[in-house]
């Protein structure tokens, strides 16, 4: 089964919805947030294509993933917590 965000729904619940609501919600920059959401919509995986981010903000891609790492793992492996 696929979610509205394009990812699979497993026995543990709607992982992509959790990623959207918890992990990506912490990304303050709208360009970076849109880039992450776009890939979640397409693949169910939070990644960023550098072409989707303005050159002036590309140095923030790494820190953005550091920021969303813990909530992403919680969504994937312990979505109820």
Rosetta constraint file for C-alpha pairs under 8 A:
AtomPair CA 1 CA 8 HARMONIC 5.72 0.50
AtomPair CA 1 CA 9 HARMONIC 5.77 0.50
AtomPair CA 2 CA 6 HARMONIC 5.77 0.50
AtomPair CA 2 CA 7 HARMONIC 5.34 0.50
AtomPair CA 2 CA 8 HARMONIC 4.49 0.50
AtomPair CA 2 CA 9 HARMONIC 5.89 0.50
AtomPair CA 3 CA 7 HARMONIC 5.29 0.50
AtomPair CA 3 CA 8 HARMONIC 5.85 0.50
AtomPair CA 3 CA 9 HARMONIC 6.11 0.50
AtomPair CA 3 CA 14 HARMONIC 7.07 0.50
AtomPair CA 3 CA 16 HARMONIC 7.11 0.50
AtomPair CA 3 CA 17 HARMONIC 7.75 0.50
AtomPair CA 4 CA 41 HARMONIC 7.95 0.50
AtomPair CA 5 CA 16 HARMONIC 6.10 0.50
AtomPair CA 5 CA 17 HARMONIC 6.84 0.50
AtomPair CA 5 CA 40 HARMONIC 6.67 0.50
AtomPair CA 5 CA 41 HARMONIC 4.53 0.50
AtomPair CA 5 CA 42 HARMONIC 7.55 0.50
AtomPair CA 5 CA 44 HARMONIC 7.06 0.50
AtomPair CA 6 CA 16 HARMONIC 7.62 0.50
AtomPair CA 6 CA 40 HARMONIC 7.08 0.50
AtomPair CA 6 CA 41 HARMONIC 4.85 0.50
AtomPair CA 6 CA 42 HARMONIC 5.75 0.50
AtomPair CA 6 CA 43 HARMONIC 6.33 0.50
AtomPair CA 6 CA 44 HARMONIC 5.89 0.50
AtomPair CA 7 CA 15 HARMONIC 7.60 0.50
AtomPair CA 7 CA 16 HARMONIC 5.74 0.50
AtomPair CA 7 CA 40 HARMONIC 7.24 0.50
AtomPair CA 7 CA 41 HARMONIC 6.99 0.50
AtomPair CA 7 CA 42 HARMONIC 7.67 0.50
AtomPair CA 7 CA 43 HARMONIC 6.14 0.50
AtomPair CA 7 CA 44 HARMONIC 4.11 0.50
AtomPair CA 7 CA 45 HARMONIC 7.81 0.50
AtomPair CA 8 CA 14 HARMONIC 7.51 0.50
AtomPair CA 8 CA 15 HARMONIC 7.52 0.50
AtomPair CA 8 CA 16 HARMONIC 7.47 0.50
AtomPair CA 8 CA 44 HARMONIC 7.10 0.50
AtomPair CA 9 CA 13 HARMONIC 5.84 0.50
AtomPair CA 9 CA 14 HARMONIC 5.05 0.50
AtomPair CA 9 CA 15 HARMONIC 6.54 0.50
AtomPair CA 9 CA 16 HARMONIC 7.81 0.50
AtomPair CA 10 CA 14 HARMONIC 6.83 0.50
AtomPair CA 10 CA 15 HARMONIC 7.55 0.50
AtomPair CA 12 CA 78 HARMONIC 7.84 0.50
AtomPair CA 12 CA 79 HARMONIC 6.79 0.50
AtomPair CA 12 CA 80 HARMONIC 7.95 0.50
AtomPair CA 13 CA 79 HARMONIC 7.13 0.50
AtomPair CA 14 CA 18 HARMONIC 6.32 0.50
AtomPair CA 15 CA 19 HARMONIC 6.17 0.50
AtomPair CA 15 CA 75 HARMONIC 5.67 0.50
AtomPair CA 15 CA 76 HARMONIC 5.92 0.50
AtomPair CA 15 CA 79 HARMONIC 6.87 0.50
AtomPair CA 16 CA 20 HARMONIC 6.18 0.50
AtomPair CA 16 CA 40 HARMONIC 6.94 0.50
AtomPair CA 16 CA 44 HARMONIC 5.93 0.50
AtomPair CA 16 CA 45 HARMONIC 8.00 0.50
AtomPair CA 17 CA 21 HARMONIC 6.05 0.50
AtomPair CA 18 CA 22 HARMONIC 5.64 0.50
AtomPair CA 18 CA 23 HARMONIC 7.25 0.50
AtomPair CA 18 CA 75 HARMONIC 5.64 0.50
AtomPair CA 18 CA 79 HARMONIC 7.01 0.50
AtomPair CA 19 CA 23 HARMONIC 4.89 0.50
AtomPair CA 19 CA 24 HARMONIC 6.16 0.50
AtomPair CA 19 CA 46 HARMONIC 7.91 0.50
AtomPair CA 19 CA 71 HARMONIC 7.53 0.50
AtomPair CA 19 CA 72 HARMONIC 6.02 0.50
AtomPair CA 19 CA 75 HARMONIC 6.14 0.50
AtomPair CA 20 CA 24 HARMONIC 5.30 0.50
AtomPair CA 20 CA 25 HARMONIC 6.59 0.50
AtomPair CA 20 CA 37 HARMONIC 7.02 0.50
AtomPair CA 21 CA 25 HARMONIC 5.74 0.50
AtomPair CA 22 CA 26 HARMONIC 7.10 0.50
AtomPair CA 22 CA 71 HARMONIC 6.36 0.50
AtomPair CA 22 CA 72 HARMONIC 7.85 0.50
AtomPair CA 22 CA 75 HARMONIC 7.92 0.50
AtomPair CA 23 CA 27 HARMONIC 7.83 0.50
AtomPair CA 23 CA 68 HARMONIC 5.16 0.50
AtomPair CA 23 CA 69 HARMONIC 7.71 0.50
AtomPair CA 23 CA 70 HARMONIC 7.96 0.50
AtomPair CA 23 CA 71 HARMONIC 4.90 0.50
AtomPair CA 23 CA 72 HARMONIC 5.48 0.50
AtomPair CA 23 CA 75 HARMONIC 7.94 0.50
AtomPair CA 24 CA 33 HARMONIC 6.35 0.50
AtomPair CA 24 CA 36 HARMONIC 7.23 0.50
AtomPair CA 24 CA 37 HARMONIC 7.27 0.50
AtomPair CA 24 CA 68 HARMONIC 6.67 0.50
AtomPair CA 25 CA 33 HARMONIC 7.87 0.50
AtomPair CA 26 CA 67 HARMONIC 7.62 0.50
AtomPair CA 26 CA 68 HARMONIC 7.14 0.50
AtomPair CA 27 CA 32 HARMONIC 7.09 0.50
AtomPair CA 27 CA 33 HARMONIC 5.61 0.50
AtomPair CA 27 CA 64 HARMONIC 6.84 0.50
AtomPair CA 27 CA 67 HARMONIC 7.78 0.50
AtomPair CA 27 CA 68 HARMONIC 7.69 0.50
AtomPair CA 28 CA 33 HARMONIC 7.13 0.50
AtomPair CA 29 CA 33 HARMONIC 6.08 0.50
AtomPair CA 30 CA 34 HARMONIC 5.99 0.50
AtomPair CA 31 CA 35 HARMONIC 6.26 0.50
AtomPair CA 31 CA 52 HARMONIC 7.97 0.50
AtomPair CA 31 CA 53 HARMONIC 6.15 0.50
AtomPair CA 31 CA 54 HARMONIC 7.61 0.50
AtomPair CA 32 CA 36 HARMONIC 6.29 0.50
AtomPair CA 32 CA 48 HARMONIC 7.96 0.50
AtomPair CA 32 CA 53 HARMONIC 6.45 0.50
AtomPair CA 32 CA 57 HARMONIC 7.99 0.50
AtomPair CA 32 CA 61 HARMONIC 7.30 0.50
AtomPair CA 32 CA 64 HARMONIC 7.72 0.50
AtomPair CA 33 CA 37 HARMONIC 6.11 0.50
AtomPair CA 34 CA 38 HARMONIC 5.93 0.50
AtomPair CA 35 CA 39 HARMONIC 6.61 0.50
AtomPair CA 35 CA 47 HARMONIC 7.88 0.50
AtomPair CA 35 CA 48 HARMONIC 5.63 0.50
AtomPair CA 35 CA 49 HARMONIC 7.18 0.50
AtomPair CA 35 CA 52 HARMONIC 5.92 0.50
AtomPair CA 35 CA 53 HARMONIC 6.80 0.50
AtomPair CA 36 CA 40 HARMONIC 6.32 0.50
AtomPair CA 36 CA 46 HARMONIC 5.54 0.50
AtomPair CA 36 CA 47 HARMONIC 5.71 0.50
AtomPair CA 36 CA 48 HARMONIC 5.44 0.50
AtomPair CA 37 CA 41 HARMONIC 6.04 0.50
AtomPair CA 37 CA 46 HARMONIC 7.20 0.50
AtomPair CA 38 CA 42 HARMONIC 6.32 0.50
AtomPair CA 39 CA 43 HARMONIC 5.81 0.50
AtomPair CA 39 CA 44 HARMONIC 6.88 0.50
AtomPair CA 39 CA 45 HARMONIC 6.37 0.50
AtomPair CA 39 CA 46 HARMONIC 5.98 0.50
AtomPair CA 39 CA 47 HARMONIC 5.87 0.50
AtomPair CA 39 CA 48 HARMONIC 6.61 0.50
AtomPair CA 40 CA 44 HARMONIC 4.18 0.50
AtomPair CA 40 CA 45 HARMONIC 4.85 0.50
AtomPair CA 40 CA 46 HARMONIC 5.18 0.50
AtomPair CA 40 CA 47 HARMONIC 7.33 0.50
AtomPair CA 48 CA 52 HARMONIC 7.31 0.50
AtomPair CA 48 CA 61 HARMONIC 7.48 0.50
AtomPair CA 49 CA 53 HARMONIC 7.42 0.50
AtomPair CA 50 CA 58 HARMONIC 6.57 0.50
AtomPair CA 53 CA 57 HARMONIC 6.44 0.50
AtomPair CA 53 CA 58 HARMONIC 6.14 0.50
AtomPair CA 54 CA 58 HARMONIC 6.53 0.50
AtomPair CA 57 CA 61 HARMONIC 7.43 0.50
AtomPair CA 59 CA 63 HARMONIC 7.98 0.50
AtomPair CA 60 CA 64 HARMONIC 6.00 0.50
AtomPair CA 61 CA 65 HARMONIC 6.43 0.50
AtomPair CA 62 CA 66 HARMONIC 6.34 0.50
AtomPair CA 63 CA 67 HARMONIC 6.19 0.50
AtomPair CA 64 CA 68 HARMONIC 6.39 0.50
AtomPair CA 65 CA 69 HARMONIC 5.77 0.50
AtomPair CA 66 CA 70 HARMONIC 7.99 0.50
AtomPair CA 68 CA 72 HARMONIC 5.91 0.50
AtomPair CA 69 CA 73 HARMONIC 6.21 0.50
AtomPair CA 70 CA 74 HARMONIC 6.20 0.50
AtomPair CA 71 CA 75 HARMONIC 6.13 0.50
AtomPair CA 72 CA 76 HARMONIC 6.24 0.50
AtomPair CA 73 CA 77 HARMONIC 5.92 0.50
AtomPair CA 73 CA 78 HARMONIC 7.55 0.50
AtomPair CA 74 CA 78 HARMONIC 4.84 0.50
AtomPair CA 74 CA 79 HARMONIC 5.70 0.50
AtomPair CA 74 CA 81 HARMONIC 7.24 0.50
AtomPair CA 75 CA 79 HARMONIC 4.25 0.50
AtomPair CA 75 CA 80 HARMONIC 7.83 0.50
